[in-house]
Amino acid sequence: MADRRADTVRSPLDRAVERSGHALARARAEGGSAGRLRLRQMEITVVVAVQAGLAAALAALLAQRLLGPGAHVFAPAAAVGTIATAIGQRARRTLELLVGVGLGIVVGDVLRSLLGSGAWQTGLVVALAVAVALLVAGRGGALVGQAGGTAVLIATLAPVDPGLEVPRIFDALVGGLVGLFVVALLLPANPIRVLDRAAEPVVARLTAQLDAVARALTRRDADAAQRALEDLRGLEPDVGRLNEALSGAEEVVTIAPARWHRRAQYRRYADAMQHLERLILYARSLARRSATALQYDEAVPPSLPDAVARLGDSVREVRRACRDGADFARTRELVREGAELAGRAWGEGVGAFGEAMISDLRTADSELLRATGCGAEEANGMVRRAAGAGEAQERPPARARMRRTVRRSAVPSRTGRRSGVPSPARRPPTRAARPG
């Protein structure tokens, strides 16, 4: 009794110290993640700034040489606009820029010749140019902005400076093409490096929280499992940046001849990362059901947290294989081990929420196998066989007895039945109930 009272007295302080430790560890992890994110942003900023400066200088030089003397302001502006747009949308942005300029010139010239120049004419020209651009594009963007801006210039400056239309078109063409030239030929980004930089925070946080769920199950700490769930719910910004990186890397391997040899590796990496987003959903489900199972004091066999930890190891191995261009043999082996551990946990006995966790683990393992290039049926079959092997280790299948029954001679007995075959017991004849 004295020990129990001492534990009761110490437990609030112990819990407070433990919570403080968890909060400090989480703050350090978040600080490190924020520092790595700022470092990646700084690297991207430097690359984009150098590309934009080089494109502006080349566009201004080409405009002076090709289009003659004059203030060719729009050529470097178009080049910078092409470079500074969202990664993965530069080719489309250049096309929209050129189409927008053409629409603005056509609408501006036609309406100016019919209505003349003035304040209300400028407003009407811009309104109609934007309306036409929206009808063509179906949404806002560079096309609409360039159509409206070009219409303003035509309506206001054309009466003072005739012949503005043709230089405007050539400036847009030179600037857009120079921007694409810099991105595709002079300073193309490494698509695999772009992808890996974006995948690193997603994989790091996902695997860290899977490890946290495994520790929570081992220590029977429902609060730790709930904290892991909250952290997994904050992955959306990192996943969004990963999708942007996928688009940018696809653009590079499409338009940059120097990166065409990376196409196969990019597709391999991109296919694996597409399955990662679904895996995050299963990880959240695992964390949520872990917390609930611990709150309901369900049994947690040792194989269950091991299976969760093995899932995290498999995710790390997928990213390493994609980055290094290695095969997925090690990943598939880890997945097989994880599925076997999940089957063993099933054989050891779990509650209702434990069964749901095992189902999530098997589905996540199948998703990981699909990320390595397996088909759906092949992945499901591999997980099913591995889980069955693990369950059989705890619950061996019943073996049929090898002893054979001694067969007697097949001589008909007096009753007309073969000897050795027991005759069914005769039932006494039932009498019909008498009425009344």
Secondary structure, DSSP 8 states (H G I E B T S, - for coil): -HHHHHHHHHHHHHHHHHHHHHHHHHHHHHHHHHHHHHHHHHHHHHHHHHHHHHHHHHHHHHHHHHH-SS---HHHHHHHHHHHS-TT-HHHHHHHHHHHHHHHHHHHHHHHHHH-SSHHHHHHHHHHHHHHHHHHHSS-SHHHHHHHHHHHHHHHHTTTSSS-HHHHHHHHHHHHHHHHHIIIIIS---HHHHHHHHHHHHHHHHHHHHHHHHHHHHHT-HHHHHHHHHHHGGGHHHHHHHHHHHHHHHHHHHH-GGGGGGHHHHHHHHHHHHHHHHHHHHHHHHHHHHHHHHHTT----THHHHHHHHHHHHHHHHHHHHHHT--SHHHHHHHHHHHHHHHHHHHH---HHHHHHHHHHHHHHHHHHHHTT--HHHHHHHHHHHHHHHHHHHS----------------B-TTSSBTTS---------------
